[in-house]
Amino acid sequence: MLQSIPLDQLMWLAGVLLVAGLATGILAGLFGIGGGAIVVPVLYEVFGAVGVDDSERMHLSVGTALAIIVPTALRSFMAHRRRTKIDDGVLRQWAIPVVAGVVAGSALAAISPDVVLKIAFVAFAALMSSKLLFGRDKWVVADQLPGRLAMTLYGFGIGASAPLIGISGGGIATVVLTLYKVPIHTAIATSAGLGALIAVPGTLGYIISGIPHLDALPPFSLGYVSLPGLVLVGGIATLAAPLGARLAHAFSKRQLEVGFGLYLLLVGLRFVIALIAE
C-alpha cells in the first residue's frame, strides 16, 4: 500500500502529520482536551490518501487518536496542575464510572460500522459548539455539582462516548462542569485529568478489535492503531502540550469558550460533508 505512493507524497503526508501533532498538543493544553477532535479528521484524510478502505478509515483514525491522547493528556494535565487548582474530588468520583463507560463504548465501537462513528462525532461537535458559542452564564443546571448518582451517570456517559468519537472526554467534561458553575479554567484543568484514564482502556479496545482486520490495514498497524501516526503526531503533540497550557491563561473565559466552540463547529462540518458524500 505505502510502496505505491511516490516519495514526495509520503514526505507531504509526514509533514501533515507533524503539523497535526503540533496543533494537537497546543489544543490539548489550551482547552484541556486530548486533541482527538483535531487528530481524527486529519488522520481520516491521511489514511484515505494512503489507500485505507473507507470501511476501516474511521476506526483506524479513532483508535490511533486514542493512543495519541495517552501521553498528550498526561502532559497537558501536569502542565495545568502547576498553574490551576484542579478539583481532585471530581476526578475521584468519575474514575470508576468513566472506565466502565470506556469499556462499554469500546465494545459498541467494535461492532459499529464507520458511519456510526462519524454520526457520533458530528453529534458531539454540534452539541458542544452550540453550548460554547450560544450559551450564556445563565445556562446552568445548578449552582453546585450534583450528588453521587448524577456524577456517576455523567462519568459513565463521558467514558462511553469517548471511544466512539476518538476524544479524551475533556471537551464533554468541561461543558458538564461549566453547567454547574465551575470556573472555565478549573473545568479545563480538571477535565485534562480524564485523558489518560479514558485513552488507555480505549486504545486497548481498538487494538483488540482491529486484530482480525489487519489484512485491510496499512503496514505497522497494531490493530486499529497506526504506529507511524502515533509516533509522528503523538511525539510532537506531547512536546507542545505545555505551550497550550500556558496560552490558556492568556485568554479570558469567553475567549476560550468561543475559540473552542468555533473549532468544534469546523471539525464537525467536515464529517457532515463526508456523510452527505456517502
LINJO-V336025 format. One record per helix or strand of 3 or more residues. SS is the DSSP state (h for helix, s for strand). FROM is the first residue (numbers start at 1). TO is the last residue. If there is no record, write none. Layout:
ss:from:to
SS:FROM:TO
SS:FROM:TO
This chain:
ss:from:to
h:2:4
h:7:31
h:36:49
h:54:83
h:88:110
h:114:134
h:148:165
h:170:178
h:184:192
h:194:216
h:227:248
h:253:277
